[in-house]
Amino acid sequence: MLVATGSLAAFALAGCVGASNENEDATGGEGFETGGSFELPTDPGDDDFADRTGQDVMEVVTIQREADPQFLFDPPFVRVDRGTTVRWVNVDGAFHTVTATASLENRSAADEFNTTIASEGDSFEWDADGTGRQDYYCSPHVGFMYGSVDVN
């Protein structure tokens, strides 16, 4: 199930979460710094989404940091075209899930997908067949590890 999107308040994360590709690292993520605490928004605005339109397959990777939040999906908020395959890849070796939810504010499992990527190299693919927004989170790290795929 895709959740309809609306224009929500923009959130700046020291240039790390926006659609700019200037901070991208080799994994295609946003290049989060390992130090410094911050909190991801539960109501991401348009500027929070990394633009990955025009790609047939796009990857979201798990990362581990030294500061809070300790684990993140990178990029956490991504915009793709309908028909894109989104691939979540475990690159930090910690146990994670990729669990669909209807709300980032009240994260609980939805029917769209719920899978584990338990070890380094494990991956999960989801085809963005509809339009709208699909929110997701990691069950063991539900308080801080989450994201959204905005499908055009």
N, C-alpha and C positions, 0 to 999 in steps of 0.2 A: 504494500500500500504506500502510495506517495502522499506526502502532506503538502497542501497548497502553500505557496510562499507569499509573503507580503513584504513590503518595505519596512524594515525594522531599523532601529537606531544603529548607526555605524559604530564599530569598535576598533580602535587602533591598538596594536600590540607591538609597539616599538618597530613597526615596519615588518614584522614577521608573518602576519597572517593575511595581509592584503593580497590583492590580485597581482601585485608587482612581482616580476620574476627576478629582480635584482638580487634577492637573498637566497635564491635556489641553490641547493647543494647537488652533489652528483646523483642523489637518489630521486631527484625531481621534486623534492619537498621544499619547504620554506626556509631551511637552514636555521633552525632554532639554536640559540646559544645554549650551552650546557649549564651555565650559571644564571642566577637571577630568577626570582619567583614571579609568577603572574597567574592569572586565571583566564581561561577561555570564556567567551560569552556564551550564554545559553539562548541568546536571541541574535544570532549573527546577522549583520547587515550586508548589503551588496558588496561593500568594499572589503569584507572579511573573506570572500570567496576567491580562491586561486582559479584563474581562468585556464581550464584545460580543454576548451572546446577545440574541435578540429582533430582530436586524437581518437584513434580506434580503440586503443587500450590505454588506460592511465593507472598508475600505481600510487597507492597510499601505503606508506611504510610505518612500522612501529619504531619509536625511538625511546631511548632511556636517557634521562638527564640527571645532573647532580643536584638540581634544585627542584622545588615544587613548581608545576606538577612533574613528578618523577617520570611518568610515561605519557606519551602523546601519539596520536595518529598524525602523520605529516605528509601532505598538508591536511589539517583537520577539516577545513571547509573548501569544497571544490565544486566548480561549475563545469559540466560536461554536456555534450550533445546527446540527444536521444539515440539509442543504439550503441553507445560507448560501453565497453567492458571495463568495469572498475575492479582492479585487483588489489586486495590488501595483502601485504607481505610482512611477515615477522622477520625483522632484521636485528632485533635486540636479544632474542633468545628467551625472553620471559613468556610465561603463559598468558595468552590473551584470547578474547573472543571478539567477534564482529557480530553485534546483535542489533537488529533493527528496532526502532522505537518510534512511537507517534509524537514524542515530545522530548526535547533536550532538557526541559525544566523538570519533568517527571519521568525519568528514564526507567522504562520497564519494557520487557520483551514484546515485540509485535510479530506478526506472522511472516513477514517478508523474508527474513533470513535470521539465523542464529547458529553460528558455527565457531569452532575453535581454530586458532592458529597458534598451537601450543609450543612450537619449537622453532628455532631459527631456520629459515627457509620455507616454512609452511606458508601457504597462501590460500586465499579464497577469492573467487571471481563472481561478480554479479553483473548481469546485463541490465543496463538502464533502459528498459523498454517503454516506460511511460514518461510523462513529464510531471514536473513538480519537485518537491524536496523530500528526500529520504534521509531521516536522521538515524544515527547509529551510535553505539557505545561499546565499551569493553566491560563485561560483567565483573571481573575481579577488581577493576579500577574505575567503577561506575561514577565515583565522585568527581573525577577530573579527566578521564580519557574518553572523548566523544568527538563526533563530527557530523557533517552533513554533506550530502551530494545533491546539488541543485541541477536538475535535468531540464535542458531547454528543448 
